Amino acid sequence: MTEKTTWIEIEFPDLDAKLQAQMQWDHNEEMCEAFVNQLPLETLMLHAMSSGEEMYAPTTVVGCFAADQRPLTRYERGSVTLMTDNYKTMDIYYGEISEPLPGPEPVAVVRAEDLDVLTKVGREVWYANYLTHEGVRVTVSETPAGSN
């Protein structure tokens, strides 16, 4: 595998918030390649209603990729995963998850300095999904390392 460093920007224009995340090519190069090739992505961010602090957005990446698995309860804060078989979503975990279902290794990880913004965004998306029922737009694009 060639060593790659790729950063993505996850922008929430309705919330005036941006996150930077580094792609994790060493976990699953094929899945990362499929994800980066679909960028830029413009979609809506939704929120889990019963399993914890997780947001998800529909994607167009479809396929079965051999990927290492781990329980959702063991994802670190800031993990970005890609579900490509059943739900076809990009998922972002910003806190605790209560369901120990298996999931793929992260395709990206939000940089440490953006984790407080991630938590604020997660709470705003939950509020929008649960109380106001307003859509929260999200745009994901490849970006130079660590740019703002």
C-alpha positions in Angstrom: 0.0 0.0 0.0 1.2 3.5 -0.8 1.4 5.8 2.1 -1.2 8.6 1.6 -2.2 11.6 3.6 -5.6 13.0 2.6 -7.7 15.4 4.5 -11.4 16.1 4.1 -13.5 19.1 5.2 -16.9 18.4 6.6 -18.9 21.6 6.4 -22.3 22.4 8.0 -23.4 25.7 6.3 -26.6 25.9 8.3 -24.7 25.8 11.5 -21.7 27.9 10.4 -19.3 25.0 11.3 -16.5 23.2 9.7 -14.5 20.1 10.7 -11.2 18.7 9.3 -10.7 14.9 9.2 -7.8 12.8 8.1 -8.5 9.8 6.0 -7.4 6.5 7.5 -5.9 4.7 4.4 -4.2 2.0 6.6 -7.5 0.6 7.8 -9.2 0.0 4.5 -7.7 1.4 1.3 -10.4 0.2 -1.0 -13.2 1.8 1.0 -11.3 5.0 1.5 -10.7 5.2 -2.3 -14.4 4.7 -3.0 -15.3 7.5 -0.5 -12.8 10.0 -1.8 -13.8 9.3 -5.4 -17.4 10.4 -4.6 -16.4 13.8 -3.3 -17.6 16.4 -3.2 -20.7 15.2 -1.4 -23.7 17.3 -0.6 -26.4 15.8 1.5 -28.4 16.1 4.7 -27.0 15.1 8.2 -29.4 13.1 10.3 -29.0 11.8 13.9 -29.5 8.4 15.6 -32.5 8.6 17.9 -31.9 5.6 20.2 -28.3 4.4 20.0 -26.3 7.4 21.2 -24.1 10.3 19.9 -24.0 9.5 16.2 -24.8 11.5 13.1 -25.2 10.0 9.6 -25.6 11.3 6.1 -26.7 9.4 3.0 -23.9 8.7 0.4 -23.7 7.3 -3.1 -20.9 4.8 -2.2 -22.3 1.3 -2.8 -20.4 -2.0 -2.5 -19.1 -4.7 -0.3 -15.7 -4.1 1.0 -13.7 -6.5 3.1 -13.1 -4.4 6.2 -12.0 -5.0 9.8 -14.9 -4.7 12.2 -15.2 -3.4 15.7 -18.3 -2.8 18.0 -19.8 0.6 17.6 -19.4 1.1 21.3 -15.6 1.1 20.8 -15.4 3.9 18.2 -13.4 6.9 19.4 -14.9 10.3 19.5 -14.4 11.8 16.0 -14.5 8.5 14.1 -16.0 8.8 10.6 -17.2 5.5 9.1 -18.7 4.5 5.8 -21.6 2.0 5.6 -21.8 0.8 2.0 -24.0 -2.3 2.0 -27.3 -1.7 3.8 -27.6 1.9 4.8 -25.1 3.7 2.5 -24.2 6.4 4.9 -21.2 8.3 6.2 -21.5 8.2 10.0 -19.7 10.5 12.5 -19.4 9.5 16.2 -19.1 12.4 18.7 -19.7 10.6 22.0 -21.0 7.4 23.5 -22.9 4.7 21.6 -25.1 2.2 23.4 -25.4 -0.5 20.7 -22.5 -2.9 20.4 -23.3 -3.8 16.8 -20.3 -4.4 14.5 -19.1 -1.7 12.2 -16.2 -1.1 9.9 -13.0 0.6 10.9 -13.1 4.4 10.5 -12.3 5.8 7.0 -11.4 9.2 8.7 -10.9 10.7 12.1 -11.8 14.3 13.0 -8.7 16.3 14.1 -8.4 16.9 17.9 -8.8 20.6 17.7 -12.2 20.2 16.0 -13.7 17.8 18.6 -15.5 20.6 20.6 -17.1 21.9 17.4 -18.1 18.3 16.5 -19.9 17.9 19.8 -21.8 21.2 19.3 -22.7 20.1 15.7 -23.9 16.7 17.0 -26.2 18.4 19.5 -27.5 20.8 16.9 -28.3 18.0 14.5 -30.0 16.0 17.2 -32.1 19.1 18.1 -33.0 19.7 14.4 -33.9 16.0 13.8 -35.9 15.5 17.0 -37.5 18.9 17.7 -37.6 21.2 14.7 -37.5 18.7 11.9 -35.4 21.0 9.8 -32.8 19.7 7.5 -29.1 20.2 8.3 -27.0 20.4 5.2 -23.5 18.9 5.1 -20.9 19.1 2.4 -17.8 16.9 2.3 -14.8 17.7 0.1 -11.1 16.9 -0.1 -8.9 19.7 1.2 -5.3 20.5 1.9 -4.0 19.2 5.2 -5.2 21.1 8.2 -6.6 24.1 6.3 -9.4 26.1 7.8 
